């Protein structure tokens, strides 16, 4: 027991001794890899309405398009981890199985994007960064591998304070270097987001559409806009009719199409 504690303490010390930013993140993921087998790591920052910023990942070049660029182009809006951040899920370690809705395999997110990732498991540390910014450090296992054990997850939960410190330090370095999430892609998405539906929808319908694109439910939209859920349903039905769509997933698909055309 004493030997294991000494090794754990030394590993933590080695991680924190690295310079904050990419070197420390690489040391962190190398350590987490020893705690539980992981094929890929990815650190995304969610800041306001901007598309997620990929601050760090271990994907080989041939997978970055699918796991990073394609995700940033729109599917993230329906990602259970992103929605957990939007709806203020408490910080901690979560699995996709825990956050995903019932019948996850029937959802638009799974059918049009997540299935192509060929994952058997995805775990993620949700970390608050302040000022409406949150981070998710994902640990992914490819299809064909077994799910992590409860013992492995317990080790990861014990590592959470170190993960949080390293991620927050990396975010601070990123901001000090003069970077922000509002890069060219962010500006592009922001403009399309603000203009979406203006040519055919009323101002209120545009507000409802934007909240739906952010993943809000009818009840959440009604709370945000201070109108009744019934009124939200009326606006939703009207905007769907005007845009010639029939579901929230089709609304997302239309938004992604507009983004590609911009």
C-alpha positions as CSV (number, residue, x, y, z in Angstrom):
1,X,0.0,0.0,0.0
2,X,2.8,2.4,1.0
3,X,4.6,1.6,-2.3
4,X,1.6,2.3,-4.4
5,X,1.0,5.6,-2.6
6,X,4.6,6.6,-3.1
7,X,4.4,5.8,-6.9
8,X,1.1,7.7,-7.2
9,X,2.6,10.8,-5.4
10,X,5.7,10.6,-7.7
11,X,3.6,10.4,-10.8
12,X,1.5,13.4,-9.8
13,X,4.7,15.4,-9.0
14,X,6.1,14.5,-12.4
15,X,3.0,15.7,-14.1
16,X,2.9,19.0,-12.2
17,X,6.6,19.6,-12.8
18,X,6.0,19.9,-16.5
19,X,5.4,23.4,-18.0
20,X,1.7,24.3,-18.1
21,X,0.0,23.8,-21.5
22,X,0.8,21.1,-24.0
23,X,3.8,19.5,-22.1
24,X,1.7,19.2,-18.9
25,X,-1.3,17.9,-20.8
26,X,0.8,15.3,-22.6
27,X,2.3,14.2,-19.2
28,X,-1.2,14.0,-17.7
29,X,-2.6,11.8,-20.5
30,X,0.4,9.6,-20.3
31,X,-0.3,9.1,-16.6
32,X,-4.0,8.6,-17.1
33,X,-3.1,6.0,-19.8
34,X,-1.3,4.0,-17.1
35,X,-4.4,4.2,-14.8
36,X,-6.8,2.9,-17.5
37,X,-6.2,1.9,-21.1
38,X,-7.3,4.7,-23.5
39,X,-7.0,4.8,-27.3
40,X,-7.6,8.6,-27.7
41,X,-7.7,11.7,-25.5
42,X,-9.3,15.0,-26.5
43,X,-9.7,18.3,-24.7
44,X,-12.5,20.5,-25.9
45,X,-13.3,23.9,-24.5
46,X,-16.9,25.1,-24.7
47,X,-17.2,28.9,-24.4
48,X,-20.5,30.6,-24.9
49,X,-21.9,30.2,-28.4
50,X,-18.6,29.6,-30.0
51,X,-17.9,26.1,-31.5
52,X,-15.7,24.0,-29.3
53,X,-12.0,24.7,-29.2
54,X,-9.8,21.7,-29.5
55,X,-7.1,22.6,-27.0
56,X,-5.3,19.2,-27.1
57,X,-5.8,15.7,-28.6
58,X,-3.9,12.6,-29.3
59,X,-5.5,11.7,-32.6
60,X,-3.3,10.6,-35.5
61,X,-3.6,12.9,-38.6
62,X,-6.0,10.6,-40.4
63,X,-8.6,10.8,-37.6
64,X,-8.4,14.5,-36.8
65,X,-10.9,15.5,-39.5
66,X,-13.6,13.1,-38.1
67,X,-13.0,13.6,-34.4
68,X,-12.2,17.3,-34.5
69,X,-13.1,19.3,-37.6
70,X,-16.3,17.4,-38.4
71,X,-17.4,17.6,-34.7
72,X,-16.8,21.4,-34.6
73,X,-18.9,21.9,-37.8
74,X,-22.2,21.1,-36.0
75,X,-22.6,17.7,-34.4
76,X,-21.3,19.0,-31.1
77,X,-24.7,20.8,-30.6
78,X,-26.3,17.4,-29.9
79,X,-23.4,15.8,-28.0
80,X,-24.6,14.8,-24.5
81,X,-21.3,16.1,-23.0
82,X,-21.8,19.5,-24.6
83,X,-25.4,19.6,-23.4
84,X,-24.3,18.6,-19.9
85,X,-22.1,21.6,-20.0
86,X,-24.9,23.9,-21.3
87,X,-27.2,22.7,-18.5
88,X,-24.6,23.1,-15.7
89,X,-23.9,19.5,-15.0
90,X,-21.6,19.3,-11.9
91,X,-17.9,18.9,-12.5
92,X,-16.7,15.3,-12.4
93,X,-16.1,12.1,-14.3
94,X,-19.0,10.9,-16.5
95,X,-19.6,8.2,-19.1
96,X,-21.5,8.7,-22.3
97,X,-23.8,5.9,-21.1
98,X,-24.7,8.0,-18.1
99,X,-25.3,11.3,-19.9
100,X,-26.9,10.0,-23.1
101,X,-30.7,9.9,-23.4
102,X,-32.7,6.7,-23.6
103,X,-32.5,5.0,-27.0
104,X,-29.3,6.8,-27.7
105,X,-28.7,4.7,-30.8
106,X,-31.9,6.1,-32.3
107,X,-30.8,9.7,-31.8
108,X,-29.7,11.9,-34.7
109,X,-26.4,12.5,-33.0
110,X,-25.6,8.8,-32.9
111,X,-26.9,8.0,-36.3
112,X,-25.2,10.8,-38.2
113,X,-22.0,11.2,-36.3
114,X,-21.2,9.2,-33.1
115,X,-21.6,5.8,-34.8
116,X,-18.8,6.7,-37.2
117,X,-16.3,7.1,-34.4
118,X,-16.4,3.4,-33.7
119,X,-16.1,3.7,-30.0
120,X,-16.9,1.1,-27.3
121,X,-16.7,3.7,-24.5
122,X,-16.2,7.4,-23.9
123,X,-15.5,8.8,-20.5
124,X,-15.1,12.5,-19.8
125,X,-14.0,14.9,-17.1
126,X,-16.2,18.0,-17.0
127,X,-14.3,21.0,-15.6
128,X,-15.6,24.5,-15.0
129,X,-13.3,27.3,-16.2
130,X,-15.4,30.3,-15.2
131,X,-17.3,32.9,-17.3
132,X,-19.5,30.4,-19.1
133,X,-16.5,28.4,-20.1
134,X,-16.2,24.7,-19.5
135,X,-13.9,21.9,-20.5
136,X,-14.3,18.3,-21.3
137,X,-11.3,16.0,-21.3
138,X,-12.5,12.8,-23.1
139,X,-11.0,9.3,-22.8
140,X,-12.0,7.1,-25.6
141,X,-11.8,3.3,-26.3
142,X,-12.2,2.0,-29.7
143,X,-14.9,-0.6,-30.6
144,X,-13.8,-4.1,-29.7
145,X,-12.4,-3.3,-26.3
146,X,-14.1,-3.9,-23.0
147,X,-15.5,-1.1,-20.9
148,X,-13.5,0.2,-18.0
149,X,-13.9,-1.5,-14.7
150,X,-15.3,0.2,-11.5
151,X,-11.7,0.0,-10.1
152,X,-10.3,1.9,-13.1
153,X,-13.1,4.5,-12.8
154,X,-12.3,4.9,-9.1
155,X,-8.7,5.6,-9.9
156,X,-9.8,8.2,-12.4
157,X,-12.1,9.9,-9.9
158,X,-9.1,10.0,-7.5
159,X,-7.1,11.7,-10.3
160,X,-9.8,14.4,-10.9
161,X,-8.1,17.2,-8.8
162,X,-4.9,16.8,-10.8
163,X,-6.9,16.7,-14.1
164,X,-8.7,19.9,-13.1
165,X,-5.5,21.8,-12.2
166,X,-3.7,20.8,-15.4
167,X,-6.7,21.7,-17.6
168,X,-7.2,25.0,-15.9
169,X,-3.5,25.9,-16.2
170,X,-3.5,25.0,-19.9
171,X,-6.6,27.2,-20.4
172,X,-4.8,30.1,-18.6
173,X,-1.7,29.7,-20.7
174,X,-3.9,29.7,-23.8
175,X,-5.6,32.9,-22.9
176,X,-2.3,34.6,-21.8
177,X,-0.9,33.8,-25.2
178,X,-3.6,36.0,-26.7
179,X,-5.8,33.2,-28.1
180,X,-9.5,32.9,-27.5
181,X,-12.2,30.6,-28.7
182,X,-13.5,33.2,-31.1
183,X,-11.1,32.3,-34.0
184,X,-12.1,32.3,-37.6
185,X,-14.4,29.3,-37.3
186,X,-16.0,30.9,-34.2
187,X,-16.7,34.1,-36.0
188,X,-18.1,32.2,-39.0
189,X,-20.4,30.1,-36.8
190,X,-21.4,33.2,-34.8
191,X,-22.4,35.1,-37.9
192,X,-24.4,32.2,-39.3
193,X,-26.0,31.7,-35.9
194,X,-27.2,35.3,-35.7
195,X,-28.5,35.4,-39.3
196,X,-30.1,32.0,-39.2
197,X,-33.7,32.1,-40.3
198,X,-34.0,35.9,-40.5
199,X,-35.2,35.9,-44.0
200,X,-38.3,33.9,-43.2
201,X,-38.8,33.8,-39.4
202,X,-40.2,36.4,-37.0
203,X,-37.8,37.8,-34.4
204,X,-39.4,35.5,-31.7
205,X,-39.2,32.4,-33.9
206,X,-35.5,33.2,-34.5
207,X,-34.9,33.3,-30.8
208,X,-36.7,30.0,-30.4
209,X,-34.7,28.4,-33.3
210,X,-31.4,29.6,-31.8
211,X,-32.2,28.1,-28.4
212,X,-33.2,24.8,-30.0
213,X,-29.9,24.8,-31.9
214,X,-28.2,25.1,-28.5
215,X,-30.0,22.0,-27.3
216,X,-32.7,23.5,-25.2
217,X,-35.9,21.7,-24.6
218,X,-39.4,23.4,-24.9
219,X,-39.4,23.9,-21.1
220,X,-36.0,25.4,-21.1
221,X,-36.9,27.7,-24.0
222,X,-40.0,28.8,-22.1
223,X,-37.9,29.6,-19.0
224,X,-35.3,31.5,-21.0
225,X,-37.8,33.6,-23.0
226,X,-40.4,33.8,-20.1
227,X,-43.2,32.4,-22.2
228,X,-45.4,29.4,-21.7
229,X,-44.3,25.9,-23.0
230,X,-47.5,26.0,-25.1
231,X,-46.4,29.2,-26.8
232,X,-43.0,27.6,-27.5
233,X,-44.7,24.7,-29.2
234,X,-46.7,27.1,-31.4
235,X,-43.5,29.0,-32.4
236,X,-41.7,25.7,-32.9
237,X,-44.4,24.4,-35.2
238,X,-44.5,27.6,-37.1
239,X,-40.7,27.8,-37.7
240,X,-40.5,24.2,-38.7
241,X,-43.3,24.8,-41.3
242,X,-41.5,27.9,-42.6
243,X,-38.2,26.2,-42.9
244,X,-39.8,23.0,-44.4
245,X,-38.4,20.7,-41.7
246,X,-40.0,18.4,-39.2
247,X,-37.6,17.9,-36.3
248,X,-34.9,19.4,-34.1
249,X,-32.3,17.1,-35.9
250,X,-33.4,18.5,-39.3
251,X,-33.1,22.0,-37.8
252,X,-29.4,21.2,-36.9
253,X,-28.8,19.7,-40.4
254,X,-30.2,22.9,-42.0
255,X,-27.9,25.0,-39.8
256,X,-24.8,22.9,-40.7
257,X,-25.8,23.3,-44.4
258,X,-26.0,27.1,-44.0
259,X,-22.6,27.0,-42.3
260,X,-21.0,25.1,-45.1
261,X,-22.5,27.6,-47.7
262,X,-21.3,30.7,-45.8
